Amino acid sequence: MRILVVDDNEPQFVMITRLLLAFRQDVEFEYASNYQDALKAVDGERFDVFLIDYDLGGESGIELMKQLRRDGHDAPMILLTAHGSRDVDLQAMESGAVDYLDKGELRAAILERSIRYAVRYHESLRRIKESENRLRRVLGALPTGVFIAQNESFAFVNDALCQMTGYTPDELFDYPVENLLGQSVAATLDQCAAGDAPRDDEIQFRTASGDVRWLQITLSRMQYEGEQSVLGAVTDITERKIAERHEHEQRTLAEALLDTSRAINSTLAIDEVLYRILDNLRHVIPHDVATITMIEDGYTRVVGYTGDLYEREIRKTHIAIEDTPELGLMIERRTPLLIRDLQNAVNVKMFKGMPQLRSYLSAPLIAADSVIGFINLLTSAPEFFDEGHADRLQIFANQVVGALQNAQEYEKAGEKAANDERQRLARDLHDAVSQTLFSASVIAESLPRLRHNETAFEEGLRRISRMSRGALAEMRTLLLELRPQALVNTDFDILLQHLVNAAKSRVETEIDLVIEAEKIVLPPDVKVGFYRITQEALNNIIKHAHATKALIHVTDDEHRTAITITDDGRGFDLNAISSHSMGLRIMQERAAKIEVDLTIDSQPQAGSRINATYPKGRHDEREN
């Protein structure tokens, strides 16, 4: 596979190659750093996929995609951007991109999956186009039926029309046009005879043998045997109609699969993904009820449902695998199961108490060579589902398995994150609270020896009091960390006071908190984000600044909420700080996540100033 990567940031190209090579080795990369180099790279060359950066300096990736399409390059294009927005997404799709990836969320699995689905989607479209071209050639070689109508009766018919309809000439002469071809064609005959321009009609026609065919009828005026007549040219377009339906089904399938893959890539909420899969399935295979069931202890359990029939009964239904040969056979063969009519299937016990359900289709969910569940479709129409439906359903079954595996990996990652958080809290307890209490106990043990030195004795008591308050503040902060919802429910000024009290116990720095507002109300994610930014800033002051004074200043009005953190410490050179500096990067990432404007100013030996501002109108825009 040959991939052209167009990005004005060469390290980004290196990262992309490494990400993709981690999954597959059959990839050959070409690199272009700008618009013109990209056009030179494709001159006389063929690529299987284009990865194009949105921002190419003087030109945009959107313009490059348009130019490549104008030049006849039809390989799938994927847009990469660090400026994710719905407008950019829509521009990308309108310009021919098959996918749109945010660089900030780029992962190896996401990139590989996007390329794989893009290539597969492109191949599907290519096959559909080839099928359409073959169909056009076949239709072009078919003979055309001809008739002449006078006064809404046939005056002449040719052999091709007789073969097309299955009627003899005499039988056709006995039929008025309306009776044979329908009222719409008869009305068009009248309009054409009155002098209108040639008209086209497409009708469904039942032949003499009972077959239903699609006919295209083109009508024009003519003179025949001295009378005003209408000439009709009839083409059998049944095959084209079938191809259009097939194309529509394939396009719908491709769009549904693409939408589902995006859902799997964009969220790890398994209930949401399963519902999205079932919702997309509704567009591909018509049905009345759809369920996803998992096998647990030898029984099926419903984990996803859409439909209007028997919801309560079906959700409570637990089918024993051992007592249901049909499911056992599906597990053994690893292939879909089709029951054309549940009510007439004497030996089938499933859904017997639900007479409205007639046709049943199921596909196994296969993971690690084991069947872990099923995706099931039911409809009130008997003999409805067919083998083509079964093939499509199996594709969706595979997507369900992928979503479940993603959820399992996410759960494992969550467990690891929880363990890491417990270890961090243990370290904080040791580094902060334990050390503070130990220091307080040492001072307390030394007080009896200082009882004759009133000044030293009182200073020791004050230090013990300060350390105790600080340890209490540290414990309150850690308790908030243990209960994340408490961060959302606790007033913002109290959260900041906890942080300040805890910090004071760890350093001699004079830390002041000034809040110029009666009550600060923030969206939950913004409140937590501000809290984390302040926490990280205080940690940096404690660990690195060697400051004597620090100030946290909060302002709030109807337009914005701002928090400014300053210190008189040793400062630093922003240009000399590594881009991988954890403290600064964490603050910047948190600010970007909640759409807060963050500025950091510092000079060596001149202290530091951090300002975070949240425009309140931005929250309304995000909700809309």
Secondary structure, 3 states (H helix, E strand, C coil): CEEEEECCCHHHHHHHHHHHHCCCCCCEEEEECCHHHHHHHHCCCCCCEEEEECEECCEEHHHHHHHHHHCCCCCCEEEEECCCCHHHHHHHHHCCEEEEEEHHHCCHHHHHHHHHHHHHHHHHHHHHHHHHHHHHHHHHHCCCEEEEEECCEEEEECHHHHHHHCCCHHHHHHCEHHHHHCHHHHHHHHHHHCCCCCEEEEEEEECCCCCEEEEEEEEEEEEECCEEEEEEEEEECHHHHHHHHHHHHHHHHHHHHHHHHHHHHHCCCHHHHHHHHHHHHHHHCCCCEEEEEEEECCEEEEEEEEECCCHHHHHHCCCECCCCHHHHHHHHHCCCEEECCCCCCCCCCCCCCCCCCCEEEEEEEEECCEEEEEEEEEECCCCCCCHHHHHHHHHHHHHHHHHHHHHHHHHHHHHHHHHHHHHHHHHHHHHHHHHHHHHHHHHHHHHHHHCCCHHHHHHHHHHHHHHHHHHHHHHHHHHHHHCHHHHHHCCHHHHHHHHHHHHHCCCCCEEEEEEECCCCCCCHHHHHHHHHHHHHHHHHHHHHHCCCEEEEEEEECCCEEEEEEEECCCCCCHHHCCCCCHHHHHHHHHHHHCCCEEEEEECCCCCEEEEEEEEHHHHHHHHC
